[in-house]
Amino acid sequence: MFQTFADVIDAFSSAEALAEAIGEKGVTVRQWRNRDSIPSENARRAQGHADHLARLKAEGISERAKSAAARKEAEPFEAEFT
């Protein structure tokens, strides 16, 4: 679905939105975008959240609802990495 790591990051309304979803700092996510690289320990979580947001967008769900859903959906993705 996404061609580059920057595409994954850009699926979110901001770097801070992705950072919040995966427990990182906004500045860190912006650095990933600039490098077009996400460290492997974060890449699967970021991809999972981006895929989920893309599905919501395809279903026509509002940006505000997407943010709330992304926070709610973070728990299963986080559980994979703990």
N, C-alpha and C positions, 0 to 999 in steps of 0.2 A: 504494500500500500504506500509506504513512504520510501523515497529514493535515497535520501540522505539523512544524517543525524539532524541537520538543520531543519529538515522537513518535520521530523518528530517534534522538535522544540517549537517550531512555528505552529503546530497543531493547537497549542495552548494560546490563550489570549495574551500572555506575557511570559517572560522568563521566570518571573516570580510565581506565576500560577503553576508552572511545572515544578519549580523548586519546592513550593508548598506541598504539592502532591507526592513528591518523593523524599521530602525531608532534607533538602539541600538549600543552600543560599542562592539568591537570585544572581549574584555576581558569578558564582560558580557555573550556573547554567549558561549565562552569557558567554563565558569563556569557552564552554563546550561548543556553542553555536559558532563562535569565531574560528575554532579549530576544526569544526565539522567532525567532532569526535566526542563520544560519550564513553566514559570508563565502563568496562564490561560489567562491573558490579552494579551499575545504575542503568545500563542500556535496556535490559529486559523490562524493568519497572517502567521506565520512561516510554518505551514502545507500547507496553500494555495499556498505560493511561492514554496515550495518544490514539491508539486503536479504538479504545472505548469512546473517547470524545468524538472521533470521526463517525462512529456508528450513531451516536446521539445526534450529531449534526445532520447526518443523512436522514434521520427520522424527523428532522425539523424541530428539535428541542432547543429552547432558547439558551443563550449564553449563560444567563444566570442559573438556569436549571442544570446546565452542563457542569458548571463549577461545583454546585452542590452535589451532583451525582458523582463527580470525580473524587471529591473528598470522601463520600460514602463508599465508593468502590475501591478506595485506596487500601482498605483493610485486607482484602484477599490478596492483592499484589504484594503488600508488605509482608504478609504471613509467609509467602514463598521464600523470603530472603532473611528470615530471622532464625 
